[in-house]
Amino acid sequence: MSLTGCFSSSKYSEFQQTFNFSSLDDYAIREVEISGFHLKDSENETLKSLSADALAVEMDARNFVSVPEADADFYWVLHWHKSSTFNPGMLDSIDGLRAELNDRDNPSQHFATRWMLTLEAYLPEQEQPFWVKELPNIFDAIDFTEWRIVASVERGVKNFPERVEKDPSLPNIE
C-alpha cells in the first residue's frame, strides 16, 4: 500500500507537494525557532523544550521513529513568533470558540500580543517543506502556559498522517 501526499496552496495548508509518503519512517527535530519582541529567556527555554517534547509524543503516537537528523527520512522545524495582532480569527485560539466569543466584546482583546506557530516538515534533500501548518494567533502572550504550548503543537500536527506500515510480501513500486 502506498500513501501519497497531496498538494495544497492554501495559506493554512498542510501538504505542499506530492510525494511518496510511505517512504517516511524516521524523523528528527531540527530546530525550534523563536522570534518576535519582548522575549524572555524562560519563555524561550519553555517553548523549545515543551514543543520538542510534544512533537516527539505526537510522532511516536503515529509510529514514526526519532533518529539523529543525519539518519532521518524527514525533519521538523517549528517557528514560534510573538507579535501584536488585531482581531484574531474566531477559530484561531487554542482556548476554543467559546472563550473567543466571551472575549469578543473586551476592547483589550482587539489589539494584543499573541503567539503564532508554524510547523514545517522537510525532506533532507529539499529546501522547501513538504508539509506546513500555520496557526496564527494561537494564544495571547499573557496566557502563556505549558498546556497551551503542548495543545498548540498537538493541533499543529493533528492532520499529519500516521506512518504507513509496509507489507514485505507486497512488491515495491519504486
C-alpha positions as protocol buffer text, in pm:
chain_id: "A"
residue {
  index: 1
  type: MET
  ca { x: 0 y: 0 z: 0 }
}
residue {
  index: 2
  type: SER
  ca { x: 124 y: 345 z: -82 }
}
residue {
  index: 3
  type: LEU
  ca { x: 9 y: 680 z: 51 }
}
residue {
  index: 4
  type: THR
  ca { x: 83 y: 991 z: -146 }
}
residue {
  index: 5
  type: GLY
  ca { x: 75 y: 1342 z: -2 }
}
residue {
  index: 6
  type: CYS
  ca { x: -143 y: 1587 z: -191 }
}
residue {
  index: 7
  type: PHE
  ca { x: -53 y: 1941 z: -295 }
}
residue {
  index: 8
  type: SER
  ca { x: -231 y: 2240 z: -144 }
}
residue {
  index: 9
  type: SER
  ca { x: -160 y: 2609 z: -185 }
}
residue {
  index: 10
  type: SER
  ca { x: -382 y: 2741 z: 95 }
}
residue {
  index: 11
  type: LYS
  ca { x: -220 y: 2977 z: 345 }
}
residue {
  index: 12
  type: TYR
  ca { x: -302 y: 2741 z: 630 }
}
residue {
  index: 13
  type: SER
  ca { x: -244 y: 2428 z: 423 }
}
residue {
  index: 14
  type: GLU
  ca { x: -65 y: 2115 z: 520 }
}
residue {
  index: 15
  type: PHE
  ca { x: 78 y: 1908 z: 230 }
}
residue {
  index: 16
  type: GLN
  ca { x: 272 y: 2133 z: -5 }
}
residue {
  index: 17
  type: GLN
  ca { x: 373 y: 1885 z: -273 }
}
residue {
  index: 18
  type: THR
  ca { x: 301 y: 1537 z: -400 }
}
residue {
  index: 19
  type: PHE
  ca { x: 542 y: 1264 z: -299 }
}
residue {
  index: 20
  type: ASN
  ca { x: 553 y: 902 z: -180 }
}
residue {
  index: 21
  type: PHE
  ca { x: 465 y: 936 z: 189 }
}
residue {
  index: 22
  type: SER
  ca { x: 509 y: 563 z: 250 }
}
residue {
  index: 23
  type: SER
  ca { x: 888 y: 608 z: 225 }
}
residue {
  index: 24
  type: LEU
  ca { x: 892 y: 800 z: 555 }
}
residue {
  index: 25
  type: ASP
  ca { x: 979 y: 603 z: 869 }
}
residue {
  index: 26
  type: ASP
  ca { x: 1218 y: 817 z: 1074 }
}
residue {
  index: 27
  type: TYR
  ca { x: 1211 y: 1182 z: 1178 }
}
residue {
  index: 28
  type: ALA
  ca { x: 1423 y: 1438 z: 1359 }
}
residue {
  index: 29
  type: ILE
  ca { x: 1350 y: 1776 z: 1509 }
}
residue {
  index: 30
  type: ARG
  ca { x: 1600 y: 2014 z: 1357 }
}
residue {
  index: 31
  type: GLU
  ca { x: 1503 y: 2333 z: 1529 }
}
residue {
  index: 32
  type: VAL
  ca { x: 1251 y: 2523 z: 1736 }
}
residue {
  index: 33
  type: GLU
  ca { x: 1291 y: 2886 z: 1626 }
}
residue {
  index: 34
  type: ILE
  ca { x: 1156 y: 3170 z: 1838 }
}
residue {
  index: 35
  type: SER
  ca { x: 1120 y: 3528 z: 1721 }
}
residue {
  index: 36
  type: GLY
  ca { x: 930 y: 3843 z: 1800 }
}
residue {
  index: 37
  type: PHE
  ca { x: 950 y: 4103 z: 2069 }
}
residue {
  index: 38
  type: HIS
  ca { x: 974 y: 4102 z: 2447 }
}
residue {
  index: 39
  type: LEU
  ca { x: 1110 y: 3751 z: 2458 }
}
residue {
  index: 40
  type: LYS
  ca { x: 1211 y: 3624 z: 2798 }
}
residue {
  index: 41
  type: ASP
  ca { x: 1479 y: 3357 z: 2839 }
}
residue {
  index: 42
  type: SER
  ca { x: 1236 y: 3147 z: 3042 }
}
residue {
  index: 43
  type: GLU
  ca { x: 978 y: 3165 z: 2760 }
}
residue {
  index: 44
  type: ASN
  ca { x: 1241 y: 3063 z: 2505 }
}
residue {
  index: 45
  type: GLU
  ca { x: 1353 y: 2759 z: 2702 }
}
residue {
  index: 46
  type: THR
  ca { x: 998 y: 2657 z: 2786 }
}
residue {
  index: 47
  type: LEU
  ca { x: 885 y: 2687 z: 2423 }
}
residue {
  index: 48
  type: LYS
  ca { x: 1184 y: 2491 z: 2294 }
}
residue {
  index: 49
  type: SER
  ca { x: 1166 y: 2203 z: 2538 }
}
residue {
  index: 50
  type: LEU
  ca { x: 786 y: 2164 z: 2553 }
}
residue {
  index: 51
  type: SER
  ca { x: 746 y: 2199 z: 2176 }
}
residue {
  index: 52
  type: ALA
  ca { x: 1009 y: 1936 z: 2103 }
}
residue {
  index: 53
  type: ASP
  ca { x: 866 y: 1700 z: 2366 }
}
residue {
  index: 54
  type: ALA
  ca { x: 507 y: 1745 z: 2245 }
}
residue {
  index: 55
  type: LEU
  ca { x: 607 y: 1689 z: 1882 }
}
residue {
  index: 56
  type: ALA
  ca { x: 802 y: 1376 z: 1977 }
}
residue {
  index: 57
  type: VAL
  ca { x: 497 y: 1237 z: 2159 }
}
residue {
  index: 58
  type: GLU
  ca { x: 277 y: 1305 z: 1856 }
}
residue {
  index: 59
  type: MET
  ca { x: 523 y: 1149 z: 1610 }
}
residue {
  index: 60
  type: ASP
  ca { x: 571 y: 845 z: 1833 }
}
residue {
  index: 61
  type: ALA
  ca { x: 192 y: 803 z: 1850 }
}
residue {
  index: 62
  type: ARG
  ca { x: 194 y: 794 z: 1469 }
}
residue {
  index: 63
  type: ASN
  ca { x: 463 y: 522 z: 1476 }
}
residue {
  index: 64
  type: PHE
  ca { x: 747 y: 736 z: 1344 }
}
residue {
  index: 65
  type: VAL
  ca { x: 1087 y: 674 z: 1499 }
}
residue {
  index: 66
  type: SER
  ca { x: 1305 y: 956 z: 1630 }
}
residue {
  index: 67
  type: VAL
  ca { x: 1661 y: 935 z: 1498 }
}
residue {
  index: 68
  type: PRO
  ca { x: 1955 y: 1176 z: 1460 }
}
residue {
  index: 69
  type: GLU
  ca { x: 1895 y: 1424 z: 1181 }
}
residue {
  index: 70
  type: ALA
  ca { x: 2165 y: 1272 z: 957 }
}
residue {
  index: 71
  type: ASP
  ca { x: 1968 y: 944 z: 952 }
}
residue {
  index: 72
  type: ALA
  ca { x: 1616 y: 1090 z: 931 }
}
residue {
  index: 73
  type: ASP
  ca { x: 1378 y: 1045 z: 639 }
}
residue {
  index: 74
  type: PHE
  ca { x: 1235 y: 1388 z: 723 }
}
residue {
  index: 75
  type: TYR
  ca { x: 1286 y: 1659 z: 982 }
}
residue {
  index: 76
  type: TRP
  ca { x: 1077 y: 1924 z: 1156 }
}
residue {
  index: 77
  type: VAL
  ca { x: 1130 y: 2295 z: 1205 }
}
residue {
  index: 78
  type: LEU
  ca { x: 892 y: 2477 z: 1439 }
}
residue {
  index: 79
  type: HIS
  ca { x: 861 y: 2856 z: 1429 }
}
residue {
  index: 80
  type: TRP
  ca { x: 710 y: 3041 z: 1725 }
}
residue {
  index: 81
  type: HIS
  ca { x: 654 y: 3414 z: 1670 }
}
residue {
  index: 82
  type: LYS
  ca { x: 532 y: 3667 z: 1923 }
}
residue {
  index: 83
  type: SER
  ca { x: 380 y: 3987 z: 1785 }
}
residue {
  index: 84
  type: SER
  ca { x: 93 y: 4229 z: 1819 }
}
residue {
  index: 85
  type: THR
  ca { x: -212 y: 4148 z: 1613 }
}
residue {
  index: 86
  type: PHE
  ca { x: -554 y: 4298 z: 1563 }
}
residue {
  index: 87
  type: ASN
  ca { x: -877 y: 4095 z: 1588 }
}
residue {
  index: 88
  type: PRO
  ca { x: -777 y: 3728 z: 1566 }
}
residue {
  index: 89
  type: GLY
  ca { x: -994 y: 3484 z: 1379 }
}
residue {
  index: 90
  type: MET
  ca { x: -1275 y: 3318 z: 1573 }
}
residue {
  index: 91
  type: LEU
  ca { x: -1121 y: 2972 z: 1537 }
}
residue {
  index: 92
  type: ASP
  ca { x: -755 y: 3067 z: 1581 }
}
residue {
  index: 93
  type: SER
  ca { x: -730 y: 3045 z: 1960 }
}
residue {
  index: 94
  type: ILE
  ca { x: -630 y: 2722 z: 2130 }
}
residue {
  index: 95
  type: ASP
  ca { x: -883 y: 2809 z: 2403 }
}
residue {
  index: 96
  type: GLY
  ca { x: -1172 y: 2742 z: 2168 }
}
residue {
  index: 97
  type: LEU
  ca { x: -1463 y: 2926 z: 2017 }
}
residue {
  index: 98
  type: ARG
  ca { x: -1648 y: 2984 z: 2344 }
}
residue {
  index: 99
  type: ALA
  ca { x: -1352 y: 3165 z: 2502 }
}
residue {
  index: 100
  type: GLU
  ca { x: -1307 y: 3370 z: 2187 }
}
residue {
  index: 101
  type: LEU
  ca { x: -1674 y: 3469 z: 2183 }
}
residue {
  index: 102
  type: ASN
  ca { x: -1661 y: 3565 z: 2551 }
}
residue {
  index: 103
  type: ASP
  ca { x: -1362 y: 3794 z: 2484 }
}
residue {
  index: 104
  type: ARG
  ca { x: -1505 y: 3945 z: 2164 }
}
residue {
  index: 105
  type: ASP
  ca { x: -1653 y: 4248 z: 2340 }
}
residue {
  index: 106
  type: ASN
  ca { x: -1346 y: 4309 z: 2556 }
}
residue {
  index: 107
  type: PRO
  ca { x: -1162 y: 4607 z: 2399 }
}
residue {
  index: 108
  type: SER
  ca { x: -826 y: 4481 z: 2525 }
}
residue {
  index: 109
  type: GLN
  ca { x: -868 y: 4167 z: 2310 }
}
residue {
  index: 110
  type: HIS
  ca { x: -892 y: 4356 z: 1980 }
}
residue {
  index: 111
  type: PHE
  ca { x: -525 y: 4453 z: 1972 }
}
residue {
  index: 112
  type: ALA
  ca { x: -300 y: 4226 z: 2176 }
}
residue {
  index: 113
  type: THR
  ca { x: 31 y: 4046 z: 2176 }
}
residue {
  index: 114
  type: ARG
  ca { x: -18 y: 3690 z: 2060 }
}
residue {
  index: 115
  type: TRP
  ca { x: 184 y: 3382 z: 1978 }
}
residue {
  index: 116
  type: MET
  ca { x: 180 y: 3225 z: 1631 }
}
residue {
  index: 117
  type: LEU
  ca { x: 312 y: 2878 z: 1548 }
}
residue {
  index: 118
  type: THR
  ca { x: 420 y: 2734 z: 1213 }
}
residue {
  index: 119
  type: LEU
  ca { x: 524 y: 2370 z: 1182 }
}
residue {
  index: 120
  type: GLU
  ca { x: 720 y: 2261 z: 875 }
}
residue {
  index: 121
  type: ALA
  ca { x: 833 y: 1913 z: 771 }
}
residue {
  index: 122
  type: TYR
  ca { x: 1118 y: 1880 z: 522 }
}
residue {
  index: 123
  type: LEU
  ca { x: 1271 y: 1602 z: 319 }
}
residue {
  index: 124
  type: PRO
  ca { x: 1650 y: 1618 z: 369 }
}
residue {
  index: 125
  type: GLU
  ca { x: 1728 y: 1674 z: 1 }
}
residue {
  index: 126
  type: GLN
  ca { x: 1479 y: 1961 z: -44 }
}
residue {
  index: 127
  type: GLU
  ca { x: 1485 y: 2324 z: 61 }
}
residue {
  index: 128
  type: GLN
  ca { x: 1107 y: 2365 z: 57 }
}
residue {
  index: 129
  type: PRO
  ca { x: 887 y: 2192 z: 317 }
}
residue {
  index: 130
  type: PHE
  ca { x: 658 y: 1913 z: 203 }
}
residue {
  index: 131
  type: TRP
  ca { x: 414 y: 1984 z: 487 }
}
residue {
  index: 132
  type: VAL
  ca { x: 327 y: 2316 z: 656 }
}
residue {
  index: 133
  type: LYS
  ca { x: 70 y: 2407 z: 918 }
}
residue {
  index: 134
  type: GLU
  ca { x: 26 y: 2769 z: 1023 }
}
residue {
  index: 135
  type: LEU
  ca { x: -153 y: 2854 z: 1346 }
}
residue {
  index: 136
  type: PRO
  ca { x: -191 y: 3232 z: 1362 }
}
residue {
  index: 137
  type: ASN
  ca { x: -292 y: 3392 z: 1692 }
}
residue {
  index: 138
  type: ILE
  ca { x: -290 y: 3058 z: 1870 }
}
residue {
  index: 139
  type: PHE
  ca { x: -293 y: 3220 z: 2215 }
}
residue {
  index: 140
  type: ASP
  ca { x: -247 y: 3557 z: 2379 }
}
residue {
  index: 141
  type: ALA
  ca { x: 102 y: 3620 z: 2516 }
}
residue {
  index: 142
  type: ILE
  ca { x: -45 y: 3698 z: 2856 }
}
residue {
  index: 143
  type: ASP
  ca { x: -197 y: 3346 z: 2859 }
}
residue {
  index: 144
  type: PHE
  ca { x: 142 y: 3173 z: 2818 }
}
residue {
  index: 145
  type: THR
  ca { x: 109 y: 2828 z: 2984 }
}
residue {
  index: 146
  type: GLU
  ca { x: 259 y: 2485 z: 2937 }
}
residue {
  index: 147
  type: TRP
  ca { x: -84 y: 2346 z: 2847 }
}
residue {
  index: 148
  type: ARG
  ca { x: -128 y: 2598 z: 2563 }
}
residue {
  index: 149
  type: ILE
  ca { x: 215 y: 2521 z: 2419 }
}
residue {
  index: 150
  type: VAL
  ca { x: 154 y: 2146 z: 2414 }
}
residue {
  index: 151
  type: ALA
  ca { x: -203 y: 2186 z: 2284 }
}
residue {
  index: 152
  type: SER
  ca { x: -79 y: 2417 z: 2007 }
}
residue {
  index: 153
  type: VAL
  ca { x: 176 y: 2162 z: 1884 }
}
residue {
  index: 154
  type: GLU
  ca { x: -88 y: 1888 z: 1905 }
}
residue {
  index: 155
  type: ARG
  ca { x: -326 y: 2098 z: 1694 }
}
residue {
  index: 156
  type: GLY
  ca { x: -46 y: 2171 z: 1450 }
}
residue {
  index: 157
  type: VAL
  ca { x: 17 y: 1804 z: 1369 }
}
residue {
  index: 158
  type: LYS
  ca { x: -343 y: 1689 z: 1411 }
}
residue {
  index: 159
  type: ASN
  ca { x: -380 y: 1604 z: 1040 }
}
residue {
  index: 160
  type: PHE
  ca { x: -29 y: 1469 z: 988 }
}
residue {
  index: 161
  type: PRO
  ca { x: -80 y: 1107 z: 877 }
}
residue {
  index: 162
  type: GLU
  ca { x: 40 y: 800 z: 1058 }
}
residue {
  index: 163
  type: ARG
  ca { x: 342 y: 612 z: 934 }
}
residue {
  index: 164
  type: VAL
  ca { x: 248 y: 369 z: 659 }
}
residue {
  index: 165
  type: GLU
  ca { x: 312 y: 10 z: 763 }
}
residue {
  index: 166
  type: LYS
  ca { x: 479 y: -164 z: 470 }
}
residue {
  index: 167
  type: ASP
  ca { x: 382 y: -522 z: 395 }
}
residue {
  index: 168
  type: PRO
  ca { x: 706 y: -701 z: 297 }
}
residue {
  index: 169
  type: SER
  ca { x: 510 y: -951 z: 87 }
}
residue {
  index: 170
  type: LEU
  ca { x: 387 y: -678 z: -149 }
}
residue {
  index: 171
  type: PRO
  ca { x: 603 y: -569 z: -443 }
}
residue {
  index: 172
  type: ASN
  ca { x: 784 y: -237 z: -414 }
}
residue {
  index: 173
  type: ILE
  ca { x: 676 y: 14 z: -680 }
}
residue {
  index: 174
  type: GLU
  ca { x: 996 y: 217 z: -661 }
}
